[in-house]
Amino acid sequence: MSLKTRLTTLLDIEHPIIQGGMAWTATAELVGAVSNAGGLGIIGAGHMPTDLLREQIRGAKALTSRPFGVNLMLLTPHIDEIVQMVLDEHVPVVTTGAGNPGKYMPALMEAGIKVIPIVPSVALAKRMESIGADAVIGEGMEAGGHIGELTTLVLTPQLVDAVDVPVIAAGGIADGRGLAAAFALGAEGVQVGTRFMCASECTIHPAVKAEVLKARDRDTVVTGRSTGHPVRVLKNRLARQIMEMDKDNRAEEIEALGAGKLALAMREGDIEMGSLMAGQAAAMVNSIEPAAAIIAEMLADAEAIMRSMCARTDS
Ligand code: TUI
């Protein structure tokens, strides 16, 4: 099946499925597999040192000749250096998270890079469109990691009404039902993060994949609200400690405790004191499969749903 939209044309990809640029999680192997399967793989820059990120970009280039992207995490202190390196490496697509990428838009656009900001609100989407964004990703609070306040169900249609560029829905989408629902809301693509944590090609520690597979409906929690940068994680000892600190608004202590904890989980497999960033859709992830199988299943199921809905209204 093929679902062609303005997004597949814009990015020169087969299928309107992009993989979330998850820090310390979306590395070259996963990105290569998603792009080779006709989606858009995106490397997660997070707080990664510039040299290591350059290696990941070169690794992705070695694994796929198809387009891929890099997610820039705008809160990272060395973001200026990262942007320069991404420009030098001629990365085809950049998504941005956790802030306003306005400062970097002219240079990225000048270099011919497609720029797709992740937005948590209508106001930011409009601002991004007005300064040249090629599309926007509307991310609902079902998502993992750093999140906004609106749900995917209410954010997506409002973005579709507010901007002319393609809207990609993100947050809580992990199967063909989510893909079909996003299309019903007017999205022209979806971004999927948590499900790809359990792709066979994803290099995170197997202990973290096991936690995602085990997760049930209420196993994620939002921590760090007092810091102004709330993050959704799977509950563990670290999350419980941060929730206690949140009650007393101990923001600085939370920032200090959180430093380095995402890599501790994803790379070293510390599932108690590492930060297990994952979305609510963790509860819907039940197997480890190749990225190509995840994409094929999502497309087939979405198509079947769309057809059955037509059949129901015809009769
Ligand atoms: O960026 C993400 N998800 C992330 S980033 C990350 S690393 C991190 N670690 C510790 C603390 C904070 C982050 C883990 N997960 N998703 C995209 C996203 N962007 N969600 C929400 C936003 C966002 C929020 C505010 C985008 C723009 C924004 O703008 C504020 C402004 O300046 O207007």
Boltz pocket constraint, residues with backbone or C-beta under 6 A from the ligand:
constraints:
  - pocket:
      binder: B
      contacts: [[A, 23], [A, 46], [A, 73], [A, 75], [A, 96], [A, 97], [A, 98], [A, 99], [A, 100], [A, 118], [A, 119], [A, 120], [A, 124], [A, 139], [A, 144], [A, 145], [A, 146], [A, 147], [A, 148], [A, 229], [A, 230], [A, 231], [A, 277]]
      max_distance: 6.0
